[in-house]
């Protein structure tokens, strides 16, 4: 018995109500799929709704300034996604007549679109008969067929994509892919799957063997490095200094309070901060009071950031040695500059607590 027909019957009555489904267009499908990369649906929905108000179509997105795009994306993380969306929109307008390509192979030529995203867009928005395998689908197939190799290994990926394609019903790729996604998101959960409500539980091999909680098989988890980081809130006549990160790499194009990572040779946090500012801005630094400790986890490492209120000695002028830009910014204007999560927390505290005597507090 194939799992496809009962799955599609279930989907007809149980499809999730999502804003990119209620009003469908290739552009909305594209934006939603990029936002959903490594991000939960509940987190994405308000960002998607705001995005569609600000950038209602590809032309509007292509015409926007990158800083506007990053500002709308702020808080969603993985900021290369936003930069790639912007770059892709420009390519579509300038080279493709303003129309998103309908074929998955062509979509993969655009920045930020890999095999899964291309297949999802092509099948959902254009009806192309192509299977897609995301985290939810990977989990469903691993349990359904009791896949015993690590799902994210080369062997596992090849096997799971092959299974997804083997059972793809001709002419119904959109329903099939979305049904698999929804089943993984609502029933075939990572922990404690709701097997008694699953429309294909009767043919799930992992459930028959009682090993559904052990599927998908995972690769050994790597130890996540932890870094201690410092940041300088450098003030001057009611303004603070922001640095814009290089456009390539982590948080590219975002603004931050300058600083850097604690090294073994640093005597303490303040020594670290003075060294980093000398390397980054070419100036000496007067470090005053601590201004909070902030925790954050990125994809491959975690940080504990120590912020300090600082000033520059008389006559010292910062130079832009390592960043894309430097800017003295009024505290009440900090909201206009896109930032990562930790720097935004520092900025929000500054806005709440700022007064002219803050360095002496």
N, C-alpha and C positions, 0 to 999 in steps of 0.2 A: 504493500500500500504506500503510495506517495504521500508525503506530508503537505504538498503544495495546496491541494484543493481545500482540506479543512483549515489550513492557515488563511487562505484568501477569504473563505466564508467568515471566519472569525474576524478578520480585518474589516469587513464590510460593516460590522456592528460595533467594533471596538477601536477603530482608528482614533488616535489622539487628536484633539482639537488644538491646532497650532496656527499662529497668525500667518505663517508662510504657506499654509494649506488653505486657509479660509479664502484668501485672495491669492491666486496663483499667477506667477509669471516667471520666465526664465531668470530675470534679474533677482527677484525675491528668493527663488530657489538657490541661486548662486550665493547670495549674501548669507542666507541661513546656513548653508552647508559650510561656509568658511568660518562663521561664528561658532558653529557646533564642533569644530575640530578641538578636541581635548577640553571641551567645556560643556557643562550640564545644561539641559534644555531650560530649566527654571532660571538659570543665570542669564541665558541668552535672550529670552523673550523681551524684557524691557529694553535691552540694548537694540534689538532688532526693530522694535516699534519706534524708538527715537531715531534710529538710522534712517528709516523709511520716511520720516518727516523731513529730516535734514537733507538726505541724498535720495530723492525720489526716483531717480533713474540713472543709467550709466553715464549719460552726458553730464548730469549734475555732479556726479562723483568725479569724473575726469576733470572737470573744471575747477574743482575745489583745491585749496591749498593743503599740502600734506599735514601741516599743523592742525588744520580744522579736522581732518580725518582722524588724526591721532587723538585729538580732544574728544571726539565722539566715541572713540574706542576705549578711552581711559578706564581702567578698572577691569577690563575683560581679559587682559593678559595676552601673552604671546603676540607682541606688537608687530612682529614681522607679517602677521596675517593682514593687518590693516595696511601696511606699506605695500604689500603685494596686491591687495585689492585695488589700491589707488593706481599702481603701475599697470595692472591688467586693464583697468577701465580706460586709461590713456591709450593703450595698445588697441583695444577694441574700437575706440572712436577714431583713432588716427589711421589704423591699418585694416580694420575689418568692417568698415561701414556702419559702426555703431551697434552691430548686432552680435550678441553672444553666440559663439559657435554651437552647433547642435550635436556634433559628433564627439564622442569621448576622446578619441585620439587627438583631435584638434584642440580640444579644451586643455589637454595636458601640456600644451605648448605655452599656456599662459602662466604667469608667475603665481605661485601658491596653490596650483591645482595639480594634485597627484592622481594616481589611479583610482582610489576610492571616490574622491570628490568629483572627478570627471565622470565616473560611471553614475554617481548619484544624480548629478545635474542632467546628464544626457538621458537617463531613464525617466526621471521624474518630470523634467520640464519638456522633453522632446520625444519621449516614448521610445528611445533607442533600446533594442533588445540587448542589454548588457547588464551583467550582475555586479553588485557592489558588496564589499565586505568591510564593515566598520567594526568597532569594538562589540556592539550589541550582536551583530550578525555572526561575528567570530565566535562569541560565546554560545549562541543558539546552535550553530553547526557543530561545535566541539562536543556539546552534550548530545545532540540528536544522533550523531554518528560515532560517539565515544572515541574521539580523536585523542590518541595517547602520546603524541609528540607535542612539544611546546608550541602553542598556537602562533607565537610571534617568531619562531625560528624560520629560516628559509624553507625547510621541509614542511612545517606546519602551514605557512602562508600559501605555498603552492597547492597543498592538499585542500585547504579550505576554499580558496578561490575556485579550484576545480570543481568542488562539490556545489558551490553556489551557482556556477555556470551550468553544471550538468542538469540541475533541476529547474533552471529558469524557464518559465512557461512563455512560449512565443506570444508576443503581442501584449503581455501583461507585466512587463518588467517594472513599471512604476509601482503597481500594487504589490508585487512580489517583494521588491526591495524595501518598501515602506512597511509592509507587514512584518518582515523579518526584524527591522529596526524596532518597531513598536512592541513586538513580542519580547525582545531582549530588554527593552526599557521598562516594561510594565509587569511581565510575568517571569521570564527567564532571567531573574536578577542575579547580580554577582554573588550575593550572599542570600541564603534562604529563598531559593526560587519557589514560586507559587505553583508547584506542579499540578495540584488538584484543579487549577483553573486553566491549565494549558491545553489548547485545542489539539496539540500533537503529542501529548504525553504518552499516549498508548504505543507510539512507535519510537519513543526516545530511548536509545540504547543505553545511555548513561543512567537513566532513571531505572531501567530494568535491572541494572547491575548495582544500583544504590550508590553510584559514584558521581552523581551530578554535582555535588559540592566540590569535587576534585577536578572538575573540568570548567574551563580550559586549563590544561597543564601550563604552568608558568615557567619562564626561564628563571634561574637563580637571581635573586635580587642583589644588586650592587649596593655597596655601602655609600650613603649620600654624604659628601663632604660638608663640613660646617665651617663657615668663614666668619671672622670677626671684622667688622667694617666700621669706619668712622666717617662722619660727614660734618662739614663746617657751615654753620649759618653765619655768614660774614655780613655784617651790617655796616651801612654808611649813610648817615643823614636820612634815616627813615626808609632806606631801601636795603634789599638783600641781594646777594650775588647768586645768579643761576648759571649753570653750564649746560649746554646742549650736547648730548652724547652723539658720537659719530653715527651716521645713518645705518651703517652695517653693524651687526652684532646685537647683543642683548640690549633691549630697550632703545633701539636705534631711533634717533631723532627726538627722544623724550628729554625733558629738562630735569635737572637734579641739583641738589646742594653738593658742591664739590667735596671730594674726599677719596678714600681708598681703603685697601685691605691691610690689616695688621700683619706685619712681617716679623720673623724671629728676631731680627736685629733691632726692632723698635723697643725702647725701654718701657713704654707704656702707651696708652691710647692717645694721649696728647702728643707724644713724640711721633707716633704714626701719622697723626693728622698734620703736624707741621711738615714732616717729610713729604707727604703726598701733595700738600698745597704748593710746596716749593717746586716739586717736579711738574705739577699740573699747571700752575699759574705763575711760577717764577717769582714768588714773593714770600717774605717771612710772614708769620701769623701770630697774633696774640690770641691765645685760647682763654676763654673766660669760664662761664658756668656750663655744666652739663645741661642738655635739653632733650632728655628722654632716651630710652632704649627701645628699639623696635625689632620685631622678629618677622621674617618672611621666608617662605619656601619657594624656590624656583624649580624648574624641571629637574635639574641635575645637581643642585646644591641648595643649602640653606644658609641664611645669614642672621647674625645679630648685629644690628647697627647702633652705634653710639653717636648721638648728635651733640654738638657743642656750639654754644653761642661764641662768636669770634669777631675780631676786628683786625684791620691791617694797620701796622705802624705808620706814623706820619710819613707821607712821601712815597709809600709803596703803591704801585699801580699794577693790577693783575694783567698778565699776558695770556693770550689764547694759545697755549702750547700743545694741547692734546685734544681739545674739543672742537665741535663744529662752530660753536658760538658762545659768547659770554654776554650776560645782560644784567644790569642793575635794575631791579624790579621793586616797585612799591608793594608793600605787604598786602594791601587790599587788591592788588592786581594779580596775585599769584594764581588765582583760579583760571586765568586766561592761558596759562602755559601747561600743556599736557605733561603729566608726570606718572612715574610708576607708583605703586601702592605706598611704599614706605615714604618716599619724598612727599607724596600728597598728605600723609599723616603729619609730617613735620610742618608742611605749609598750613594745614588746617589749625594746628596748635598755635602757630605764629599768628594767624589771623585772630584767633580767640584771645590770645594773651599779650599781643604786642602793645608796648608803650615806649616812649622815648627813653625811658630809663631801664630797658630790659637787660642791657649788658651789666648793669650794677645790681641786678636782682639776685 
